[in-house]
Amino acid sequence: MSQPDVEVLVKPECHLCEEALKVTADACSEFGLQHRTTDISTDPALAQQFAEEIPVLRINGAVRDFWRFDPQRLRRLLREASGN
């Protein structure tokens, strides 16, 4: 099975984004996965769509969490997405 696409949508000067990126990095490292970060301030469509929900976790394009990421839930989602 291919690696899941793990993406965190963020915006500048967002303390929740910093927390979410740390939780995501920690969980992804446990599974040997990479994640990517997308700054919504550089994409007007994303900025409009997710303005009130940042940070947002997307796995394989589907929104799976927002605001505060729960580490246990994230691990479960990664486990499911990676087929482990």
N, C-alpha and C positions, 0 to 999 in steps of 0.2 A: 504494500500500500504506500502511496506517495505521502510525503509530509504535508500536514495541514498548513494552510495559509493563515497565519496568526497576525492580525493587524490591530494596532491600537491607534484610534483617532484622538488627536490632542490639539490643544491650542496654546499659544505662548502664555507664560506667566500664570499657569494653572497648577495649583498645589495638588489637586486631586489627580491630575495627569501624572505628576511626578510619582505619586504613590502607586498609581495603576501601572506605570511602566516598571517599577521595581517588583511588584507582585507578579507581573507578566514575565519579566526576565527570570525571576527565581523559578517560577513554575516551568517555563520553557526549558530552562537548563536541566531540570530534573528529567525531562523526557528527551533531551538531546535535540531540541527543536530551536529554530530561529523565529524571531518575530520582527515585524517591521512597524515603523511609526509613520503616520501620515498627519501632517499639520493641516487642519481644516482651514486655517486662515489664508492658505494659498489656493484654495479651491472654493469659489463662491457657492457652488451647488451643495457641496458637503457642509459648508458653513451654515447655509440656510437650513438644511435638513437636520443637522445635529447640534445646532446652537445651544440648546438647553440641556443636552444630555452628555456633554463631554466630561470625562473621557468615555470612549465607546470601544468595546472589544468586539471585533468581528473575526469569526473563524470560518474560513472558506466562503467569505462574503456575507455570511449571515450574522446579524447583530445578536450577540450572546450575553452581553452585560453592559452596564453603563454606570457612571458616577463612581461608586466604590466597588472594586472587584473583590469578590470573596475568594481567597486562595484555595479553599477546598473545592468549591464549585468549579473554579478554573482548572484545577488538576483533573477533575472528573470530565470536564468538557474536552481537555486535551487528550485524555486517555481514550475517550470515545472517538474523537476525530482522527487519532493516529492508529486506531485499531488495536490498542493494547489492553 
